[in-house]
Structure formats: structure tokens, C-alpha cells
Amino acid sequence: MQLDSDGYLLDRAGWTREVAEAIARDESILLSPEHWALIALVQDYFQRFDHAPHMRPLVNWVKQHRGPECGNSVYLHTLFPVSPAKQLARIAGLPKPAKCL
């Protein structure tokens, strides 16, 4: 697994569940079914739009597909406490969201 200087996978083709678990461990996150559901959603977003979502589009995408109880920043921060958009993209094997610092 090769990562760039920000911890994002250099080659998306190398992404596996095991790679995701290793990256999540580095983030002090133990992946649960809720995490995996969001990983699948953000990977679908990337396939459709060819970029990883930053926070506002992420919240809207999750709200659209999982409902308002999951599609809000409070819920996302409970699962990805440092930066939901960045941590989720990193674990999902996606590039860094463009508008995330």
C-alpha cells in the first residue's frame, strides 16, 4: 500500500477492504457496518462524479441515500471525528476532496 504525503492511496486499483482497515487503524477508527455503508456511498459518488465530495456535498449525498438521521455533520463526525470528508475519502481509497484543507 503506497500513500502520498497526506495519507491518500496513490493507486486506487490497490484499494481493498484490508487496505481500508489499515488506513482506518492509522486514523484510530474501527470500521463498523455504518462506516462500510458510508464507504460504499462515497465510492459510488466518486464513480458518478469523478471526484471525492467535500463536506457539504457529502452531507447532501448521505442525506439523499441514507436519510436525514445519517445525512448530517453531527452523525458523520461521530464516525469520522477529525474530518469526515477527508477521513472517509482516505479510507475509501479516493483522492483528497478538492475543497478540504
C-alpha positions in Angstrom: 0.0 0.0 0.0 1.6 3.2 -1.1 0.3 6.5 0.2 1.0 10.1 -0.7 2.3 12.6 1.8 -1.3 13.3 3.0 -2.0 9.6 3.5 -4.1 9.0 0.4 -3.7 5.9 -1.7 -1.5 6.6 -4.7 -3.2 3.9 -6.8 -6.9 3.4 -6.4 -6.7 0.0 -8.0 -4.8 -1.2 -4.9 -7.7 -0.5 -2.6 -9.1 -3.5 -0.7 -11.1 -3.9 2.5 -7.9 -4.8 4.2 -6.2 -1.6 3.0 -9.3 0.4 4.2 -9.0 -1.3 7.6 -5.3 -0.5 7.8 -5.8 3.2 6.9 -8.7 3.4 9.4 -6.5 1.9 12.1 -4.0 4.7 11.4 -6.9 7.1 11.9 -7.8 5.3 15.2 -11.1 4.2 13.6 -12.5 0.7 14.0 -14.8 0.1 10.9 -18.3 -0.8 11.7 -21.2 -1.6 9.3 -22.1 2.1 9.4 -18.6 3.0 8.3 -18.8 0.5 5.4 -22.1 1.8 4.3 -20.6 5.3 4.0 -17.5 4.0 2.3 -19.7 2.4 -0.4 -21.7 5.6 -0.7 -18.7 7.8 -1.2 -17.1 5.3 -3.7 -20.4 5.5 -5.6 -20.2 9.3 -5.5 -16.7 9.2 -6.9 -17.7 6.8 -9.7 -20.6 9.1 -10.7 -18.8 12.5 -10.4 -15.1 11.6 -10.7 -14.1 13.4 -7.5 -14.4 12.9 -3.8 -17.0 15.0 -2.1 -16.1 17.8 0.3 -18.2 18.2 3.4 -21.4 19.9 2.1 -21.9 17.6 -0.9 -21.0 14.6 1.3 -23.8 15.5 3.8 -26.3 16.0 1.0 -25.3 12.7 -0.7 -25.6 10.8 2.6 -28.9 12.5 3.3 -30.3 11.6 -0.1 -29.3 7.9 0.2 -29.4 7.2 3.9 -31.9 9.8 5.2 -31.6 12.8 7.4 -30.6 10.8 10.5 -27.4 10.0 8.8 -27.1 12.9 6.4 -25.9 15.5 8.8 -22.5 16.6 10.0 -23.1 15.5 13.6 -23.6 11.9 12.6 -20.7 12.0 10.2 -18.4 13.4 12.9 -19.4 10.6 15.3 -17.9 8.1 12.8 -15.1 10.2 11.3 -14.2 12.6 14.2 -11.3 14.6 12.8 -12.7 15.4 9.3 -15.4 13.3 7.8 -14.9 14.2 4.2 -11.1 13.7 4.4 -11.1 10.6 6.6 -13.8 8.9 4.6 -12.1 9.7 1.2 -8.8 8.4 2.6 -10.3 5.1 3.9 -12.4 4.6 0.8 -9.2 4.9 -1.4 -10.2 8.1 -3.0 -8.2 11.3 -3.7 -8.3 14.2 -1.2 -11.5 16.2 -1.6 -10.7 19.4 -3.5 -12.1 21.9 -1.0 -10.7 20.3 2.1 -7.7 22.0 3.7 
